[in-house]
């Protein structure tokens, strides 16, 4: 369960990104966060894995208060959260296989099990057979799928995707939405920040709408 | 435990890849660090040679115990026993007054005694000392002076003191210069190498942090990188010291011969070689640890 309780985030330059935002996401929910550019969607998502810390208020995930979490505990929190950021953050000098393997190495998985998991993640996102390729050799849609595979290979309980369909053709965007939906069906809590609500609309997800940092609809 | 080992093996393999992935850069860094380490390593080896030389030279000074002309054979025997019981002596020999006179005449100085009917020379014990501590020698001298039958003890303590001070100065200067010049150069080179590595892996560090990597996980390959660079630099330094001692061995012996001193430059033995490489590896680790802590704060 994810809880935002009167969360405010003001950046050092004075920009108010979130203003007294409160909501609750139940386990297994698929939540779409929408709003205009600069509404605070990305900031909201970054607060969950403690990439950013709130100025005031409380962010809680699986009964852990992230707002007050000590720095040394943050890595362990992140291992249970799948992150698909706007920039894919793929490592260009590592193969597709090694990119997906990285979270498993960090988590200390035995080699055999890690290999199985990487194989399963590749199957899930439709990149089987591309293990030895490098990210630069993949299309935009494939790179995004690779980022999703890496985010999910640790079997996180929460998956966060920040504008995962940006700059993708409708066909690729639809594929990505389908993959995220399948994760949700498997019991993963999914939060997606997007401009393209219609893509997820036919699954009737819960929608949180932000406007200039304020929550205007949920 | 197995997981810990696996993580270290991965980090080690990764560090190896990074090290040999840029062979030219690695070669330059290792050569500079090796040169920096050569100074203290060479200084250490030289320090050992100087200590050996000091020991060898200070054993040469002799003490002459001149006996009273009235001293009887019982007193001479008592002095002999006293010398035999003295652990600080390497050896001693007795020169009788007749023998001394014979030697004097044999040396061509017999005319000095012209007109003197009796033999004015005393019985003498010539004593060779063990060790190289002038302070202890002085205590020994005072003790010998008090023995019955001994009228005079002759010992050139100032010469030994001067020599010991000279060698001590050389030893400290060699070591101090090595440390002052070598270690900062090593620290600067290592810091630069690690900083460049961190900058080159900036994206990877950021991604790893997003994926839940701890600081320890991120630092581990850098530590191994430092240890490997240190080890290679240690080997370069060792090779340089070996080459240096071999190249200088004959000229140093020749210089020593002109002063009547036996000097030999020794190459590092296997224990010293191992110590040089191990210390270099430890310095590599230490330098990297400091550098990584400082620079990883950027991300």
Interface residues (C-beta under 8 A of the other chain):
Chain A: X49 X51 X72 X75 X76 X77 X78 X79 X83 X85 X89 X90 X91 X92 X102 X103 X105 X106 X107 X108 X110 X111 X150 X154
Chain B: X3 X6 X7 X10 X203 X204 X206 X207 X208 X209 X210 X211 X212 X213 X214 X215 X217
